[in-house]
Amino acid sequence: MNGTITDVPGIKVGHFSDYKAFTGCTVVIAESGAVAGVDVRGSSPGTRETDLLHPTNLVKKIHAVLLTGGSAFGIDAAGGVMQYLEEKGIGFHTGSAIVPIVPAAVIYDLDVGDPSVRPDKKMGYMAARNSSDCKVEQGSVGVGTGASVGKIRGMEWAMKSGIGSYSIELGNGVIIGALSVVNALGDIYEDGCIIAGARNEDGSFLNTYEYLKSHILNSKPWGKNTTLSVVATNASLSKEEANKMAQVAHDGYSRVIKPVHTVYDGDCVFTMSTGDIEFDILTLCEAAAEVVEKAIINALKAAEGIMGLPSYSEIAKRG
């Protein structure tokens, strides 16, 4: 066990990071396919192939999930992941061709680096080529390269975030893990205390919810915020169960992000089942919320400050 989502058998993760433009993408690959589900709770999502994951629709398994920066432009990176998988003969066999199934979701990071540079097909291909089952690199990497949190007063008073992962082992050899990129409007909490978020001029935390109760927003952060997660397990799930697990995994968001699932966030959870071990769905759902919660915390603690955005570690050092 390495403590990240790649502990789940059959799961690989790859990053591509552009440290000049401060953007990037991350792909979670299941080469043998994975039964999948999705649940979108935020009101400003940017997604691809999510309808396919609904239980009433035909295709049962997917082959990768792409999480990408670049806002809606970043969806182009999914084409590179498809190209990589097609070259390896991985995908849905139609008889005439192999079609890799790659759902995707985006974060808005155009305010951080160069907004003219976004993840594209080449970046998606490189992220897939970089994939491995080794411990996942966390922090300001991949889709987390340009991630930020606490943006209610604008980027000047926000903080740097990133991508994080966490896994646990349950009974009967079942493993469940999560990968989360945190680009939320709200603040991030641990044990009831803010550890990252919007700041006051003196460097103290603003407390976004309290601020909202006493201020009218003159400049609204339209669609610039999102937390995205992939939860994977080697337990056997039907499409109905995978979608239910995606729903409950959002509980992990509500434990550590406030406010969460706002009209300005595109919060989304994907789930993937790579194995055939029978296990209680109730326990899996609760474990999904736990690994998402811990992955979000890890994303903040591993991030590095850039472009004037301080990190968790920098704020902690200041006391």
C-alpha positions in Angstrom: 0.0 0.0 0.0 1.4 3.4 -1.0 -1.5 5.4 0.4 -2.8 6.6 -3.0 -5.4 5.6 -5.6 -2.9 3.4 -7.4 -3.2 0.9 -4.6 -6.3 -0.2 -6.3 -5.4 -3.1 -8.7 -5.8 -2.1 -12.3 -5.5 1.6 -11.8 -2.7 3.8 -13.3 -2.3 7.6 -13.0 -0.4 10.0 -15.2 0.2 13.7 -15.0 1.4 16.3 -17.5 2.3 19.7 -16.1 3.1 23.0 -17.9 5.1 25.0 -15.3 5.4 28.0 -17.7 1.7 28.5 -18.3 0.7 26.9 -14.9 -1.8 24.4 -16.2 -1.9 20.7 -16.8 -4.0 17.5 -16.8 -4.2 14.2 -15.0 -5.5 10.9 -16.3 -6.7 7.8 -14.3 -6.5 4.7 -16.6 -8.1 1.3 -16.2 -6.6 -0.7 -19.1 -8.9 -3.6 -18.6 -11.9 -1.4 -18.2 -13.9 -0.3 -15.2 -17.6 -0.1 -14.4 -18.2 3.6 -13.7 -20.6 6.1 -12.3 -20.7 9.9 -11.9 -22.5 12.5 -9.8 -22.3 16.2 -10.6 -23.4 18.5 -7.8 -22.0 21.9 -8.7 -23.9 24.2 -10.9 -21.0 25.2 -13.2 -19.6 22.0 -14.6 -17.5 21.4 -17.6 -17.7 17.7 -18.5 -17.5 15.1 -21.3 -19.2 11.7 -21.6 -21.0 11.9 -18.3 -24.4 10.9 -19.8 -22.8 7.6 -20.9 -22.3 6.6 -17.2 -26.0 6.7 -16.3 -27.3 3.2 -15.5 -29.9 3.3 -18.3 -27.2 3.8 -21.0 -25.5 1.1 -23.0 -21.7 1.1 -22.5 -20.9 -0.6 -19.2 -17.1 0.0 -18.9 -14.8 3.0 -19.4 -11.1 3.0 -19.9 -9.9 6.3 -18.4 -11.1 9.5 -16.7 -9.4 12.8 -17.6 -9.2 15.7 -15.1 -7.9 18.8 -16.8 -7.2 22.5 -16.5 -8.0 25.0 -19.2 -11.7 25.3 -18.5 -13.8 24.1 -21.4 -10.8 24.4 -23.8 -9.1 21.6 -21.8 -11.6 19.0 -23.0 -9.4 18.7 -26.1 -6.9 16.8 -24.0 -9.3 13.8 -23.9 -8.4 13.2 -27.6 -4.8 12.6 -26.7 -5.8 10.0 -24.0 -8.0 8.3 -26.6 -5.1 8.2 -29.1 -2.8 6.7 -26.5 -5.3 4.0 -25.6 -6.2 3.2 -29.2 -2.5 2.7 -30.0 -2.4 0.1 -27.2 -5.6 -1.6 -28.4 -7.6 -0.5 -25.4 -11.2 0.5 -25.8 -14.8 -0.5 -26.7 -14.7 -3.0 -29.7 -17.4 -1.9 -32.2 -16.4 -4.4 -34.9 -14.9 -1.8 -37.1 -12.8 0.0 -34.6 -11.6 0.3 -31.0 -13.2 3.3 -29.3 -11.6 4.2 -25.9 -14.3 5.5 -23.5 -12.8 8.6 -21.7 -15.1 10.7 -19.6 -13.6 14.0 -18.5 -14.1 17.1 -16.4 -12.4 20.5 -16.2 -11.3 23.1 -13.7 -10.9 26.8 -14.4 -7.3 27.8 -14.0 -7.1 30.6 -16.6 -6.6 33.3 -13.9 -3.4 31.7 -12.6 -1.0 31.4 -15.5 -1.1 32.1 -19.2 -4.8 31.9 -20.2 -3.8 31.4 -23.9 -2.2 28.0 -23.1 -4.6 25.1 -22.2 -4.2 21.4 -22.1 -4.6 20.0 -25.6 -4.4 16.6 -27.4 -0.6 16.5 -27.0 -0.8 17.1 -23.3 -3.5 14.5 -22.8 -1.3 12.0 -24.7 1.7 12.8 -22.6 -0.3 12.4 -19.4 -1.5 9.0 -20.5 2.0 8.0 -21.6 3.3 9.0 -18.1 0.8 6.8 -16.4 2.0 4.2 -13.9 0.8 2.3 -10.9 3.4 3.9 -8.7 2.5 6.2 -5.8 0.7 9.3 -7.2 2.6 12.5 -7.1 0.6 15.1 -5.3 0.4 18.9 -5.0 1.0 21.4 -7.7 1.2 18.9 -10.5 -1.0 17.7 -13.4 -4.5 19.2 -13.2 -3.5 20.6 -9.8 -0.7 22.8 -11.4 -2.9 25.9 -11.5 -5.5 25.0 -8.9 -6.5 27.5 -6.2 -9.0 27.9 -3.4 -10.7 30.7 -1.4 -11.6 33.0 -4.2 -14.6 35.0 -2.9 -12.5 38.2 -2.8 -10.7 37.5 -6.0 -7.3 35.8 -6.8 -5.4 38.4 -4.9 -6.6 37.0 -1.6 -6.8 33.3 -2.7 -4.4 30.4 -1.9 -2.7 27.8 -3.9 -4.2 24.3 -4.0 -3.4 21.1 -6.0 -4.2 17.5 -6.4 -4.2 14.9 -3.7 -4.8 11.2 -3.2 -5.6 8.7 -0.4 -6.5 5.0 -0.1 -7.6 2.5 2.6 -7.9 -1.2 2.7 -11.2 -2.7 3.8 -11.9 -6.4 4.6 -11.7 -9.3 2.1 -8.9 -7.7 0.2 -11.0 -4.7 -1.0 -9.1 -1.4 -1.6 -10.7 1.9 -2.2 -8.9 5.1 -3.1 -9.5 8.7 -4.3 -7.8 11.3 -6.4 -9.1 14.9 -5.9 -8.1 18.2 -7.5 -9.3 21.1 -5.4 -10.2 24.4 -7.1 -13.0 25.5 -4.8 -14.6 28.8 -4.3 -14.9 28.0 -0.6 -12.5 27.4 2.3 -10.9 24.1 3.2 -11.3 22.7 6.8 -9.6 20.1 8.9 -11.0 19.1 12.3 -13.4 22.1 12.1 -10.7 24.7 11.5 -9.9 26.5 8.2 -6.5 25.4 6.9 -6.7 27.2 3.5 -9.0 29.7 1.9 -9.7 33.4 1.3 -7.6 35.8 3.3 -7.8 39.2 5.0 -5.2 41.9 4.4 -3.4 40.9 7.6 -3.0 37.3 6.3 -5.7 35.8 8.6 -8.5 33.7 7.1 -11.5 35.6 6.0 -14.1 32.8 6.6 -16.0 32.8 3.3 -19.4 31.8 4.7 -19.4 34.5 7.4 -18.3 37.0 4.7 -21.2 36.0 2.4 -23.7 36.5 5.2 -22.7 40.2 5.6 -21.7 41.2 2.0 -23.4 41.6 -1.4 -21.2 40.2 -4.2 -20.6 43.0 -6.7 -18.2 40.9 -8.8 -19.5 37.3 -9.1 -17.0 34.4 -9.6 -18.9 32.9 -12.6 -17.9 29.3 -13.1 -14.3 29.7 -12.1 -14.3 27.0 -9.3 -14.6 23.2 -9.1 -13.5 20.2 -7.1 -13.1 17.0 -9.1 -12.6 13.5 -7.8 -12.1 10.0 -9.0 -12.9 7.2 -6.6 -11.7 3.7 -7.5 -12.1 0.3 -5.9 -11.4 -3.4 -6.8 -14.8 -4.3 -5.3 -17.4 -5.4 -7.8 -20.0 -2.7 -8.6 -22.9 -2.5 -11.0 -23.5 0.8 -12.8 -26.3 1.5 -10.4 -24.0 1.0 -7.4 -21.2 3.0 -9.0 -23.5 5.9 -9.4 -24.7 5.6 -5.8 -21.1 5.5 -4.6 -20.5 8.7 -6.5 -23.4 10.4 -4.8 -22.3 9.5 -1.3 -18.6 10.3 -2.0 -19.8 14.0 -2.2 -20.2 13.7 1.6 -16.4 14.0 1.7 -16.6 17.4 0.0 -19.2 18.7 2.6 -16.9 17.7 5.5 -14.0 19.8 4.4 -15.2 22.5 1.9 -17.4 25.4 2.9 -19.4 26.6 1.1 -19.6 23.6 -1.3 -21.6 22.7 -4.4 -22.2 26.4 -5.0 -23.8 27.9 -8.2 -20.2 29.0 -9.1 -18.6 25.5 -8.6 -18.7 22.5 -11.0 -18.1 19.8 -8.4 -18.1 16.3 -9.8 -17.2 12.8 -8.6 -16.4 9.8 -10.9 -16.3 6.2 -9.6 -14.5 3.2 -11.1 -14.8 -0.5 -10.3 -11.9 -2.6 -11.5 -12.4 -5.9 -9.7 -14.9 -8.7 -8.9 -14.8 -8.9 -5.1 -18.3 -8.9 -3.6 -18.5 -6.3 -0.8 -21.2 -4.4 1.1 -22.2 -1.3 -0.8 -23.0 0.6 2.4 -19.5 0.3 3.6 -18.0 1.1 0.2 -20.1 4.3 0.1 -19.0 5.5 3.5 -15.4 4.6 2.7 -15.7 6.6 -0.6 -16.6 9.7 1.4 -13.6 9.1 3.7 -11.0 8.8 1.0 -12.3 11.8 -0.8 -12.2 13.9 2.4 -8.5 12.8 3.0 -7.5 13.3 -0.7 -8.8 16.9 -0.5 -6.7 17.6 2.6 -3.7 16.0 1.0 -4.1 18.2 -2.1 -3.9 21.4 0.0 -1.0 20.2 2.2 1.1 19.1 -0.8 0.6 22.2 -2.9 3.4 24.7 -3.5 2.8 28.5 -3.8 3.1 30.1 -7.2 2.2 33.4 -8.9 1.7 35.2 -5.6 -0.7 32.5 -4.3 0.6 31.2 -0.9 0.5 27.5 0.0 -0.7 25.8 3.1 2.9 25.2 4.2 3.8 28.8 3.8 0.9 30.0 5.8 1.6 27.5 8.5 5.2 28.6 8.8 4.0 32.2 9.4 2.1 30.9 12.4 
